[in-house]
Amino acid sequence: KIFMNTLKYLQSNEFLLDVDLWRLFANLEELNKISHSFLKTFFETVKEHVSKSDSPMDFSSILRKFFQGDLCQTHQIYCLNYTSAVFYLENLRQREDFGIYLKQWCEQNEQCKRLHLPELLVAPLHRLTRYPLLLDNIWKRSADGAEKGFIWSLKEKVEKSIRDLEGKVKWLDNFQKFRQLQEVIIWPQVWDRDKRFFVPECLKQSIRENNSSENILSSANRLLLHEGRLTLAESTRLLDAYLFLFDDFLLITKIKRNKKKYGGSDTSLIPVCPSLAPELQSFIREGGFCTVLDQPIPLDRLILKNVDPIHVTVFSLRNAFLIQHENRYRQCIAVFLLQAQTETAKKTWMSQIETAISNYTAHHETKKSTAFCFPAESSEI
């Protein structure tokens, strides 16, 4: 509330007017009001019971009012905005005027107890996860059978609400991450990627219109399993590469450090998603981006090979492994010789890729067997 009310005060004096209160704090005022009302009613009941020994402690009506009412729903709204709020905050913290507001106007307040805004924004999420524990403790101390049954059903309802929320938060987090990757990963046109492909200027627009490469990363169901920087060995040089291992394909990109993105926009102005790998976050802040080297390698077309230690001395290959891309006819159409910084990093990459291939294969074999056992429904049904 210190951070929120201070920002309101500054905005009333025409400072930080472009900062969106809702994107940062969501429904914090409503959440605070409902939580305070719950707490106040709860303790009033305890106080009345202590002062009047014959007064029953009617916890059921309080729990029914709040847990079947707005308490969990209000928490859900706040929690669903949390990932977006952290993302927004990371962007705002780059600004000098916002930094002054955080450090000089808010963090020095004694009530903050040296906590920073990111540490405070997460508090309502922790509060929500403690409600089942509260209900469980009340259930253990309840003597009435009907009341115990009611409290237990409430506890199960809150736990289900938290499980549902976790799924939604993960989906939103994944959505934010992939939206950022769409900004950072550049898909060059085929004639830029390989000079063998000649396309007259008059035909390029037609090809661009039918090219949907960037939409590959728009699926919210795709998962990013592993990522990181490796060195790609070419015939005459070593190239800085950044690999993205998804649950259905591997994407090999080369690192570009220009301030200007492919197409002219400035990547240093893009807000950085906090769920991305720290190395990639730092790289994006420096204005970098990743240009796709070749087409994505489907996991069922990827062959992984270890480079024998004997080649380390002969060809100066350290911590190296090989990736082959095969087409549907099992012809090798591309080969990538990659080197990790350490032997441990190499083993991690190989293990991650092998596991991803295994999971992908198992998943698709299950789908095939299911399709075989259960034929498609008639079009008349």
C-alpha positions in Angstrom: 0.0 0.0 0.0 2.9 2.3 0.6 4.1 1.8 -3.0 0.6 2.1 -4.4 -0.5 5.2 -2.4 2.8 7.0 -3.0 2.4 6.4 -6.7 -1.1 7.8 -6.5 0.2 10.9 -4.7 3.0 11.5 -7.3 0.5 11.1 -10.1 -1.9 13.6 -8.5 1.1 16.0 -8.7 1.6 15.1 -12.4 4.6 12.8 -11.9 4.9 9.3 -13.5 1.5 9.8 -15.2 2.3 7.1 -17.8 2.7 4.4 -15.2 -0.4 2.1 -15.2 -1.6 1.5 -11.6 -3.7 -1.6 -12.6 -0.9 -3.3 -14.5 1.4 -2.9 -11.4 -1.0 -3.5 -8.5 -4.1 -5.0 -10.1 -7.1 -5.3 -7.7 -4.9 -4.8 -4.6 -7.3 -2.3 -3.0 -10.3 -4.7 -3.3 -8.1 -7.6 -2.0 -7.0 -5.6 1.0 -10.6 -4.6 1.8 -11.9 -8.1 1.6 -9.0 -9.6 3.5 -9.2 -7.0 6.2 -13.0 -7.6 6.5 -12.4 -11.3 6.9 -9.8 -10.8 9.6 -11.9 -8.2 11.5 -15.0 -10.5 11.5 -12.9 -13.5 12.5 -11.4 -11.8 15.5 -14.6 -10.1 16.6 -16.1 -13.6 16.9 -13.2 -14.8 19.0 -13.4 -11.7 21.2 -17.1 -12.1 21.7 -16.6 -15.7 22.7 -13.8 -14.8 25.2 -15.8 -12.0 26.8 -19.1 -14.0 26.9 -18.3 -17.6 27.8 -21.8 -18.7 26.9 -21.5 -17.2 23.4 -20.8 -19.9 20.7 -18.0 -19.4 18.2 -19.9 -19.5 14.9 -16.9 -19.9 12.6 -19.0 -21.7 9.9 -21.0 -18.6 9.0 -17.8 -16.5 8.7 -16.1 -19.2 6.6 -19.2 -19.6 4.4 -19.5 -15.9 3.8 -15.8 -15.4 2.7 -14.7 -18.7 1.2 -17.9 -19.2 -0.8 -17.9 -15.5 -1.5 -15.2 -13.1 -2.9 -12.1 -14.0 -0.9 -10.6 -16.7 -3.2 -12.0 -15.1 -6.4 -10.4 -11.7 -5.5 -7.1 -13.5 -4.8 -7.3 -15.3 -8.2 -7.7 -12.0 -10.1 -4.6 -10.6 -8.3 -2.6 -13.8 -8.9 -3.4 -14.0 -12.6 -2.1 -10.5 -13.0 1.1 -11.2 -11.0 3.3 -12.5 -13.9 2.3 -9.5 -16.1 2.9 -7.1 -13.1 6.5 -8.5 -12.6 7.1 -8.2 -16.4 5.9 -4.6 -16.4 7.9 -3.7 -13.2 11.1 -5.0 -14.8 10.6 -2.7 -17.7 9.8 0.3 -15.5 12.9 -0.2 -13.2 15.1 0.7 -16.1 13.8 4.3 -15.9 15.6 6.9 -13.7 12.4 8.6 -12.5 10.8 5.3 -11.5 14.0 4.3 -9.7 13.8 7.5 -7.6 10.2 6.7 -6.7 11.1 3.2 -5.6 14.3 3.9 -3.6 13.8 7.4 -2.2 10.0 7.6 -1.8 9.1 4.0 -0.8 11.9 1.6 0.1 13.3 4.0 2.8 9.9 3.9 4.7 10.4 1.9 7.9 7.2 -0.1 7.3 8.8 -1.7 4.2 11.3 -3.3 6.5 14.0 -3.1 3.7 11.8 -5.2 1.4 11.6 -4.3 -2.3 8.5 -4.1 -4.4 9.0 -7.6 -6.1 9.2 -9.2 -2.7 5.9 -7.5 -1.6 4.0 -8.1 -4.8 4.3 -11.9 -4.3 2.9 -11.8 -0.7 -0.8 -12.3 -1.7 0.1 -15.5 -3.6 1.7 -16.9 -0.4 -1.4 -15.8 1.6 -3.7 -17.7 -0.7 -1.7 -21.0 -0.3 -1.9 -20.7 3.5 -5.7 -20.7 3.6 -6.0 -24.5 3.3 -3.7 -24.8 6.3 -5.9 -22.4 8.3 -9.0 -24.4 7.4 -7.3 -27.7 8.2 -6.4 -26.4 11.7 -10.0 -25.2 12.3 -11.2 -28.6 11.1 -9.0 -30.5 13.5 -10.3 -28.4 16.5 -13.9 -28.6 15.5 -16.1 -31.0 17.6 -19.3 -30.8 15.7 -19.6 -33.5 13.0 -21.7 -31.4 10.5 -19.3 -28.4 11.0 -16.3 -30.7 10.4 -17.8 -31.9 7.1 -18.6 -28.4 6.0 -15.1 -27.1 6.8 -13.5 -30.1 5.0 -15.5 -29.4 1.9 -14.4 -25.7 2.0 -10.8 -26.8 2.4 -11.1 -29.1 -0.7 -12.7 -26.3 -2.7 -9.9 -23.8 -1.8 -7.2 -26.4 -2.7 -8.9 -27.1 -6.1 -9.1 -23.3 -6.7 -5.3 -23.1 -6.0 -4.6 -26.0 -8.4 -6.7 -24.4 -11.1 -4.9 -21.1 -10.5 -1.5 -22.7 -10.8 -2.4 -24.1 -14.2 -3.6 -20.6 -15.4 -0.5 -18.9 -14.0 1.8 -21.4 -15.8 -0.2 -20.9 -19.0 0.1 -17.1 -18.7 3.8 -17.3 -17.9 4.4 -19.5 -20.9 2.4 -17.1 -23.1 4.5 -14.1 -21.9 7.7 -16.0 -22.5 6.7 -17.1 -26.1 5.5 -13.6 -26.9 9.0 -12.3 -25.9 10.7 -15.0 -28.0 8.7 -13.9 -31.0 10.2 -10.5 -30.6 13.7 -11.7 -30.2 14.0 -14.5 -32.7 14.3 -13.4 -36.3 13.4 -15.6 -39.2 15.3 -14.5 -42.3 13.8 -15.0 -45.8 15.0 -18.1 -47.6 17.0 -16.0 -50.1 18.8 -14.2 -47.2 19.6 -17.5 -45.5 21.0 -19.3 -48.5 22.4 -17.5 -51.5 21.7 -20.5 -53.8 18.0 -19.6 -53.8 17.5 -16.8 -56.3 14.1 -15.1 -56.2 13.3 -12.0 -58.4 12.2 -8.9 -56.6 8.7 -9.1 -58.2 8.1 -12.5 -56.6 9.5 -11.9 -53.1 6.3 -10.2 -51.8 4.2 -13.2 -52.8 6.6 -15.5 -50.9 6.6 -13.3 -47.8 2.8 -13.3 -47.7 2.7 -17.1 -47.6 5.6 -17.4 -45.1 4.3 -18.1 -41.6 7.6 -19.0 -39.9 7.1 -16.5 -37.0 3.8 -18.1 -36.1 5.5 -21.3 -35.1 6.1 -19.7 -31.7 2.6 -18.4 -31.3 1.2 -21.7 -29.9 0.6 -21.4 -26.2 0.7 -25.2 -25.8 4.4 -25.6 -26.9 7.0 -25.8 -24.1 10.5 -24.6 -24.0 12.5 -27.4 -22.3 16.1 -26.1 -22.4 18.0 -23.2 -23.9 21.5 -21.8 -23.8 24.6 -20.5 -25.6 26.9 -22.9 -27.5 29.6 -22.5 -30.1 28.9 -23.7 -33.7 31.9 -24.9 -35.6 31.9 -23.8 -39.3 34.5 -24.6 -41.9 36.5 -21.4 -41.4 35.3 -20.0 -38.1 33.5 -20.5 -34.8 30.1 -18.9 -34.4 28.2 -17.8 -31.3 25.0 -19.8 -31.3 21.9 -19.9 -29.0 19.8 -23.0 -29.0 16.2 -23.4 -28.0 15.0 -26.9 -27.3 11.2 -27.1 -27.5 9.0 -30.2 -26.8 8.7 -30.9 -30.5 11.7 -29.3 -32.3 15.2 -27.8 -31.8 15.9 -24.3 -33.1 19.5 -23.2 -33.8 20.1 -19.5 -34.0 23.1 -17.3 -34.3 23.6 -14.3 -31.9 23.5 -10.8 -33.2 24.5 -7.9 -31.1 23.3 -5.0 -33.3 21.1 -2.3 -31.6 18.8 -2.4 -34.5 16.5 -5.4 -35.0 15.9 -7.0 -38.3 13.3 -4.6 -39.7 14.6 -1.5 -37.9 13.0 -1.4 -34.4 15.2 -1.1 -31.3 15.4 -4.3 -29.3 16.9 -2.5 -26.3 13.4 -1.0 -25.7 11.7 -4.4 -25.5 10.7 -5.2 -21.8 12.3 -8.4 -20.7 10.2 -11.3 -19.5 11.5 -12.4 -16.1 10.9 -16.1 -16.8 13.4 -16.2 -19.6 16.9 -17.5 -18.8 19.1 -14.9 -17.1 21.7 -15.1 -19.9 19.0 -14.4 -22.6 17.6 -11.5 -20.4 21.0 -9.9 -20.2 21.5 -10.4 -23.9 18.2 -8.8 -24.9 18.9 -5.8 -22.6 22.1 -5.3 -24.6 20.0 -5.0 -27.7 20.8 -8.4 -29.0 18.6 -10.8 -31.0 18.8 -14.3 -32.4 18.7 -15.0 -36.2 17.5 -18.5 -37.2 20.3 -20.4 -38.9 18.3 -23.1 -40.6 14.8 -24.6 -40.5 13.6 -26.0 -37.1 14.7 -29.6 -36.6 11.7 -31.8 -35.6 12.6 -34.2 -32.8 11.7 -37.2 -34.8 14.1 -36.1 -37.5 17.0 -35.3 -35.1 20.0 -37.6 -34.7 22.3 -36.9 -31.8 25.9 -38.1 -31.8 28.7 -37.8 -29.3 32.1 -36.7 -30.6 34.8 -39.2 -29.5 37.6 -37.9 -27.2 40.2 -38.9 -29.8 39.0 -36.0 -32.0 39.5 -33.5 -29.3 43.3 -33.6 -29.8 43.3 -34.0 -33.5 40.7 -31.4 -34.5 40.8 -29.2 -31.3 37.2 -30.0 -30.5 36.4 -29.6 -26.9 33.1 -30.7 -25.3 31.6 -31.3 -28.7 28.6 -33.2 -30.0 26.9 -33.5 -33.4 23.3 -32.9 -34.5 22.0 -34.3 -37.8 18.8 -33.2 -39.4 17.2 -35.9 -41.6 14.3 -35.5 -43.9 11.3 -37.9 -44.1 13.3 -40.1 -46.5 16.1 -40.5 -43.9 18.5 -38.4 -45.9 20.8 -36.2 -43.9 20.1 -32.6 -45.0 22.0 -30.7 -42.4 24.8 -31.2 -39.8 25.7 -29.0 -36.9 28.9 -29.5 -34.9 28.4 -27.8 -31.5 30.8 -27.2 -28.6 29.8 -26.5 -25.0 31.9 -24.4 -22.5 32.3 -27.4 -20.2 31.9 -31.2 -20.3 29.1 -30.9 -17.7 27.2 -28.4 -20.0 27.7 -30.8 -22.9 26.3 -33.8 -21.0 23.3 -31.6 -19.8 22.5 -30.7 -23.4 22.8 -34.2 -24.7 20.6 -35.5 -21.8 18.0 -32.9 -22.4 17.8 -33.6 -26.1 17.7 -37.4 -25.6 14.9 -37.0 -23.0 12.9 -34.7 -25.3 13.2 -37.1 -28.2 12.1 -40.0 -26.0 9.1 -38.1 -24.7 8.1 -36.9 -28.1 8.3 -40.4 -29.6 6.4 -42.0 -26.7 3.7 -39.3 -26.9 3.2 -39.8 -30.7 3.2 -43.6 -30.5 0.5 -43.3 -27.9 -1.6 -41.1 -30.1 -1.1 -43.5 -33.1 -2.2 -46.5 -31.0 -5.2 -44.6 -29.6 -6.2 -43.6 -33.2 -5.9 -47.3 -34.2 -8.0 -48.6 -31.3 -10.7 -45.9 -31.6 -11.6 -45.2 -35.3 -12.7 -41.8 -36.3 -16.4 -41.1 -35.7 -18.8 -41.2 -38.7 -19.5 -37.8 -40.2 -23.2 -38.6 -39.7 -22.8 -38.6 -35.9 
